[in-house]
Amino acid sequence: MSRLIRTNWAGNYTYRARTILEPATLSELQQSVARSDRVKALGSRHSFNEIADTVGTQISLAGLNRVLAIDHKDRTVRVEGGIRYGELAPILEQEGFALPNLASLPHISIAGAISTATHGSGSLIGNLATQVTALEVVGSKGDLWAVSKAEAPNEFAAAVVSMGGLGIFASITLAIEPRYAMRQDVYLGLSHDQLAAELTAIFDSGTSVSVFTTWRGEQTSAIWIKQRMDWEGVLDLADLAGVFKATTAMHPLPDGGGGDCTTQLGRVGPWYKRLPHFKMDFAPSHGAEIQAEYFIPYAYGPQAVAAMRTLGRALSSVLMISELRTIAADDLWLSPGFRGPSLAIHFTFKRDPIQVAAVLLLIETVLSPFGAVPHWGKVTRLAPKAIAGNYEKFGCFKEFARDMDPDQVFANEYLDLLFDEF
């Protein structure tokens, strides 16, 4: 047990929890929960808001990071909640397996990622929570309960993306597939007009596609295309007027070094060394930053691009880079994909809370008409009612959470504000 005076990964949020515990076994985890009246799990600290905070006990999952079983026949892997994708991926590769997708950072914990519907990119691929097939959860009394997609699909759809509101994910079972190779190429010269006009073709041009821009000027910054060698895209971006391949390694940020990033220039390599943007052994992104992200229905993509272009100058003093990605639809209650395919518009800002708060109002004003909802783990100024109201199943989730946690052990200010709207 220790006093907690600490910030999240980026340093923009200071946790208020009185105590932090770091259990090393499932039994210790259960005992830690049972002894506490208010609890939140802490993964790799990559959230940018209070979602993982509590006035009580924060339980770090860093010591619960083991691979528990790989089922070659059923093609699943069961892991402890604290394991990071960058730790799991090489083990799967060695066993001949892979995950369908990864986020841009391999540094994030699996429990934290699935709880918040964190994602990579890919028009045909769901967010990381869609890889889950079963969960074991430590409940409010330290009890252990299980839910699987096959046996209880309704409860499962409520439990996976749950923002820590139901309990602590002790083990997670993921679907896996045979390992595959990929290449990664970066293209330059794409205009914002071309992006809006050819949005679907551009995002269908690779397995995982990211478009980077500052929203200023006529051109985007870059398009990163990660292509499975056993898949084919529908478009070679070099066929678009003015678009060409980069000939040196790139970083998403204009002043970043390409050596921090996964291998580019069309060189073929393992899936887990191409799907993320950043290498596991390098500090990801910028570090001292604040991130925001909004999901809109994919059909509104061209209109959203046009709307965001009006903010280029207003964002210029605080925005480092913006990234657009696509995510397939899913049936998880609190996933943005429940509404259908999504376009995610991500923002990496300088760590200047006052300026960021001001520009968030501008961004949310232009994106709200398209039904924008924020990433659960990133900053926003949208009212809780405006967020929860865009989730058809939010009222059902609140009821489920109250049934599973009647004493509200896993509640916090973040969830209370959302729940108060129902």
VOGU-3710 file (C-alpha; in Angstrom, 3 decimals, decimal comma):
1> msrlirtnwa> 0,000/0,000/0,000  1,296/3,484/-0,817  0,212/7,069/-1,165  -0,481/7,977/-4,758  0,946/11,258/-6,022  1,291/10,630/-9,709  0,165/11,611/-13,158  -0,938/9,825/-16,249  1,503/9,006/-19,044  1,323/12,454/-20,681
11> gnytyrarti> 1,389/14,450/-17,464  -1,846/16,353/-18,065  -3,858/14,603/-15,335  -2,940/14,048/-11,676  -4,645/11,101/-9,980  -6,477/11,773/-6,718  -6,687/8,220/-5,390  -5,727/7,886/-1,727  -3,983/4,564/-2,190  -2,488/2,459/-4,955
21> lepatlselq> -2,052/-1,300/-4,834  -0,233/-3,511/-7,304  -1,267/-7,158/-6,808  0,854/-9,881/-8,345  -1,725/-12,683/-8,315  -5,435/-13,108/-8,915  -5,930/-13,897/-5,216  -4,196/-10,669/-4,223  -6,347/-8,762/-6,714  -9,541/-10,236/-5,247
31> qsvarsdrvk> -8,445/-9,442/-1,705  -7,540/-5,882/-2,683  -10,994/-5,268/-4,129  -12,793/-6,929/-1,227  -11,040/-4,654/1,295  -11,864/-1,422/-0,546  -15,061/0,629/-0,681  -14,124/2,519/-3,865  -11,895/0,973/-6,541  -10,666/1,690/-10,065
41> algsrhsfne> -8,244/-0,317/-12,151  -5,218/1,373/-13,685  -3,638/0,021/-16,849  -0,767/1,680/-18,680  -1,908/5,243/-17,777  -2,610/6,205/-21,396  -5,983/7,811/-20,694  -6,099/11,619/-20,662  -9,016/12,155/-18,289  -10,376/10,917/-14,948
51> iadtvgtqis> -11,803/7,615/-16,247  -9,292/5,535/-14,226  -9,336/7,730/-11,125  -11,095/7,286/-7,780  -11,201/8,870/-4,350  -10,488/5,415/-2,936  -8,066/2,711/-4,054  -6,469/2,546/-7,465  -5,337/-0,966/-8,401  -2,532/-1,176/-10,918
61> laglnrvlai> -2,635/-4,213/-13,180  1,046/-3,913/-14,099  1,930/-7,050/-12,140  -0,827/-9,094/-13,783  0,669/-9,350/-17,255  0,978/-13,031/-18,027  -0,166/-15,156/-20,948  -2,327/-17,843/-19,324  -3,076/-20,139/-22,269  -2,932/-20,338/-26,047
71> dhkdrtvrve> -5,525/-22,647/-27,596  -4,194/-23,697/-31,003  -7,369/-25,548/-31,930  -9,900/-22,842/-31,048  -7,487/-20,048/-31,997  -7,754/-18,068/-28,790  -5,338/-16,673/-26,239  -6,212/-16,017/-22,596  -4,206/-13,320/-20,851  -4,193/-11,339/-17,631
81> ggirygelap> -5,664/-7,862/-17,928  -2,453/-5,924/-17,363  -0,478/-7,354/-20,260  0,404/-4,847/-22,975  -0,078/-5,559/-26,655  3,638/-5,132/-27,258  4,338/-7,876/-24,713  1,742/-10,300/-26,077  2,449/-9,859/-29,794  5,931/-11,463/-29,989
91> ileqegfalp> 4,676/-14,449/-27,999  1,826/-14,967/-30,432  4,171/-14,572/-33,389  6,484/-17,237/-31,975  3,492/-19,593/-31,664  2,450/-18,891/-35,254  -0,449/-16,554/-34,450  -1,475/-12,922/-34,737  -4,177/-10,447/-33,760  -6,389/-8,898/-36,462
101> nlaslphisi> -5,307/-5,379/-35,577  -3,341/-3,235/-33,138  -3,562/0,375/-32,016  -0,931/2,951/-32,945  0,776/2,363/-29,580  1,847/-1,164/-28,583  2,504/0,203/-25,092  -1,141/0,127/-23,952  -2,651/-2,545/-21,713  -5,271/-4,877/-23,129
111> agaistathg> -7,727/-4,317/-20,270  -7,551/-0,544/-20,641  -7,812/-0,647/-24,416  -10,889/-2,840/-24,635  -12,629/-1,032/-21,762  -12,521/2,214/-23,753  -13,091/0,876/-27,308  -9,578/1,860/-28,331  -8,822/1,038/-31,948  -6,401/0,901/-34,811
121> sgslignlat> -7,535/1,604/-38,344  -9,176/-0,527/-41,003  -12,498/-0,211/-42,775  -13,001/-3,981/-42,491  -11,681/-4,345/-38,918  -13,427/-3,547/-35,644  -11,888/-1,861/-32,627  -9,708/-3,865/-30,236  -12,668/-4,842/-28,048  -14,132/-6,844/-30,935
131> qvtalevvgs> -11,250/-9,323/-30,568  -12,565/-10,392/-27,144  -14,465/-13,676/-26,811  -14,632/-14,067/-23,020  -13,896/-12,238/-19,762  -13,250/-13,079/-16,127  -14,104/-10,123/-13,915  -13,382/-9,423/-10,258  -16,603/-8,058/-8,796  -17,245/-5,608/-5,977
141> kgdlwavska> -16,954/-8,225/-3,210  -13,783/-9,726/-4,609  -15,835/-12,451/-6,288  -14,951/-13,719/-9,763  -17,594/-13,868/-12,469  -17,282/-14,864/-16,099  -19,051/-13,971/-19,311  -18,515/-15,168/-22,856  -19,760/-14,145/-26,260  -20,892/-17,677/-27,064
151> eapnefaaav> -22,851/-18,346/-23,858  -24,270/-14,928/-22,915  -24,079/-12,588/-25,919  -26,253/-9,848/-24,411  -24,347/-9,566/-21,133  -21,106/-9,898/-23,055  -22,027/-6,957/-25,312  -22,553/-4,862/-22,187  -19,428/-5,984/-20,352  -16,547/-5,560/-22,788
161> vsmgglgifa> -16,551/-1,785/-23,323  -17,541/-0,876/-19,757  -15,067/1,837/-18,683  -14,197/-0,100/-15,534  -17,757/0,267/-14,289  -18,477/-3,425/-13,751  -15,288/-4,650/-12,124  -11,661/-5,394/-12,911  -10,783/-7,580/-15,881  -8,756/-10,411/-14,370
171> sitlaiepry> -8,444/-12,380/-17,596  -9,346/-11,694/-21,195  -9,715/-14,224/-23,995  -8,955/-12,947/-27,480  -9,563/-14,449/-30,892  -6,337/-14,979/-32,824  -5,491/-16,023/-36,362  -2,481/-17,391/-38,254  0,390/-14,934/-38,317  0,814/-12,787/-41,406
181> amrqdvylgl> 3,311/-10,410/-42,953  2,769/-6,743/-43,799  4,373/-3,786/-45,512  4,020/-0,121/-44,704  4,240/2,817/-47,099  3,810/6,530/-46,530  2,383/8,796/-49,225  2,602/12,558/-49,520  0,871/15,196/-51,619  -2,800/14,320/-50,990
191> shdqlaaelt> -5,023/17,395/-50,956  -7,925/17,900/-48,576  -10,214/18,141/-51,613  -9,017/14,726/-52,800  -9,502/13,317/-49,306  -13,127/14,433/-49,228  -13,862/13,335/-52,791  -12,120/9,933/-52,576  -12,571/9,182/-48,892  -13,838/5,621/-49,246
201> aifdsgtsvs> -11,294/4,615/-51,905  -8,441/6,078/-49,851  -9,406/4,212/-46,682  -9,969/1,024/-48,668  -6,511/1,247/-50,229  -4,872/-0,772/-47,445  -5,547/-3,008/-44,488  -4,975/-0,130/-42,085  -4,926/3,470/-43,323  -4,213/6,680/-41,398
211> vfttwrgeqt> -4,439/10,172/-42,841  -2,479/12,854/-40,978  -3,160/16,560/-41,304  -2,878/19,885/-39,497  -6,055/21,058/-41,309  -4,087/24,025/-42,668  -3,435/24,720/-46,323  -4,460/22,679/-49,320  -2,617/19,445/-48,538  -2,751/16,800/-45,852
221> saiwikqrmd> 0,522/15,901/-44,118  0,771/12,207/-45,014  -1,108/8,949/-45,560  0,237/5,843/-43,822  -0,852/2,576/-45,447  -0,242/-0,742/-43,697  -0,970/-3,609/-46,068  -1,265/-7,306/-45,326  0,542/-9,297/-47,956  -2,489/-11,600/-48,281
231> wegvldladl> -4,936/-8,697/-48,833  -5,353/-6,356/-51,761  -6,343/-2,699/-51,635  -8,675/-1,157/-54,168  -6,484/1,832/-55,030  -2,825/2,676/-55,528  -2,591/6,162/-54,056  0,133/7,034/-56,530  -2,644/7,047/-59,149  -4,095/10,182/-57,542
241> agvfkattam> -2,842/13,449/-59,017  0,111/14,873/-57,103  0,412/11,945/-54,669  3,771/10,192/-54,299  5,566/7,769/-51,962  7,888/9,045/-49,268  11,483/7,955/-49,760  12,623/8,409/-46,153  11,153/7,150/-42,883  8,484/9,463/-41,495
251> hplpdggggd> 7,073/10,334/-38,065  3,438/11,408/-37,568  4,633/14,664/-36,004  6,418/17,126/-38,301  9,416/17,428/-35,950  9,561/13,746/-34,974  12,235/11,236/-35,938  11,373/8,336/-38,235  13,606/6,024/-36,206  11,011/5,942/-33,425
261> cttqlgrvgp> 8,426/4,497/-35,806  7,727/1,075/-37,239  9,509/0,174/-40,472  8,228/1,854/-43,636  9,375/2,146/-47,281  7,540/-1,014/-48,325  9,775/-3,382/-46,382  7,906/-6,564/-45,464  7,876/-7,697/-41,854  5,778/-9,294/-39,091
271> wykrlphfkm> 2,288/-7,913/-38,419  3,123/-6,594/-34,952  6,086/-4,605/-36,278  3,963/-2,805/-38,898  0,456/-2,291/-37,451  1,478/0,165/-34,685  2,934/3,535/-35,607  5,561/3,395/-32,868  8,121/0,834/-31,759  7,659/-0,748/-28,352
281> dfapshgaei> 11,165/0,223/-27,189  10,765/3,933/-27,995  8,698/6,568/-26,212  5,516/6,903/-28,271  4,251/10,075/-29,904  5,437/13,292/-28,224  4,920/12,627/-24,533  3,978/16,011/-23,063  0,664/16,270/-24,867  -3,115/16,166/-24,572
291> qaeyfipyay> -5,235/13,993/-26,837  -8,837/14,219/-27,974  -10,733/12,052/-30,441  -14,226/12,006/-31,885  -16,140/9,286/-33,712  -18,734/10,102/-36,348  -20,739/7,785/-38,608  -18,559/7,021/-41,618  -21,189/8,315/-44,046  -20,571/11,853/-42,774
301> gpqavaamrt> -16,833/11,683/-43,518  -16,686/14,106/-46,489  -18,816/16,698/-44,684  -16,695/16,375/-41,535  -13,499/16,915/-43,528  -14,961/20,069/-45,052  -16,102/21,323/-41,644  -12,723/20,704/-40,004  -10,898/22,635/-42,713  -12,581/25,813/-41,491
311> lgralssvlm> -10,683/25,456/-38,190  -7,147/25,169/-39,549  -6,018/28,611/-38,472  -7,798/28,489/-35,117  -6,041/25,207/-34,224  -2,587/26,220/-35,419  -1,148/27,444/-32,110  -1,953/24,281/-30,134  -2,468/21,375/-32,559  0,544/19,173/-33,278
321> iselrtiaad> -1,217/16,738/-35,624  -4,622/15,274/-36,393  -5,203/11,710/-37,587  -8,186/10,185/-39,399  -8,893/6,451/-39,197  -11,786/4,106/-39,957  -13,312/1,361/-37,818  -15,842/-1,306/-38,769  -19,236/-1,692/-37,086  -19,791/-3,946/-34,050
331> dlwlspgfrg> -22,504/-4,925/-31,543  -20,877/-3,793/-28,277  -23,205/-1,499/-26,345  -20,798/1,329/-25,496  -18,664/1,106/-28,604  -19,040/3,878/-31,190  -19,232/1,025/-33,688  -22,645/0,017/-32,342  -24,056/2,753/-34,596  -22,251/1,377/-37,659
341> pslaihftfk> -18,899/2,036/-39,378  -17,029/5,012/-37,918  -14,580/7,689/-38,952  -12,331/8,640/-36,040  -10,814/12,123/-35,996  -7,958/12,289/-33,518  -6,083/15,321/-32,198  -2,669/15,501/-30,541  -2,321/18,877/-28,823  0,461/20,598/-26,967
351> rdpiqvaavl> 0,091/20,186/-23,228  -1,663/23,521/-22,771  -4,989/22,848/-21,014  -6,356/26,375/-21,414  -5,766/26,529/-25,164  -6,963/22,963/-25,629  -10,200/23,675/-23,769  -10,861/26,626/-26,067  -10,299/24,740/-29,320  -12,298/21,721/-28,142
361> llietvlspf> -15,366/23,936/-28,111  -14,702/24,867/-31,740  -14,118/21,262/-32,803  -17,198/19,991/-31,004  -19,324/22,750/-32,513  -18,459/21,690/-36,079  -18,569/17,921/-35,425  -21,650/17,671/-33,192  -24,102/17,956/-36,116  -22,653/14,647/-37,346
371> gavphwgkvt> -23,364/12,866/-34,046  -19,802/13,057/-32,754  -18,959/11,108/-29,591  -15,595/11,321/-27,811  -13,188/8,506/-27,094  -13,914/7,366/-23,537  -10,301/7,868/-22,466  -9,589/11,282/-23,984  -10,517/14,878/-23,189  -13,793/16,486/-24,210
381> rlapkaiagn> -16,045/19,378/-23,285  -19,217/17,738/-24,553  -21,942/17,554/-21,913  -22,549/14,062/-20,498  -26,111/14,172/-21,824  -24,840/14,885/-25,335  -22,475/11,911/-25,101  -24,754/9,319/-23,490  -27,652/10,347/-25,714  -25,775/9,096/-28,773
391> yekfgcfkef> -25,596/5,563/-27,343  -28,811/3,639/-27,868  -27,955/1,163/-25,113  -26,596/3,559/-22,507  -29,666/3,330/-20,278  -29,480/-0,467/-20,453  -25,800/-0,353/-19,548  -26,537/1,780/-16,482  -29,065/-0,781/-15,277  -26,614/-3,614/-15,880
401> ardmdpdqvf> -23,854/-1,760/-14,007  -26,130/-1,135/-11,025  -27,106/-4,822/-10,957  -23,480/-5,972/-11,074  -22,191/-3,307/-8,677  -25,092/-2,268/-6,399  -22,761/-0,611/-3,875  -21,096/1,404/-6,667  -17,634/0,265/-5,681  -16,409/0,822/-9,239
411> aneyldllfd> -18,189/4,138/-9,748  -16,332/7,435/-9,939  -17,058/11,029/-10,899  -16,610/10,247/-14,590  -19,282/7,528/-14,597  -21,577/9,360/-12,191  -21,872/12,315/-14,545  -22,833/10,012/-17,400  -25,231/7,914/-15,310  -26,995/11,000/-13,974
421> ef> -28,422/11,543/-17,443  -30,569/8,386/-17,138
//
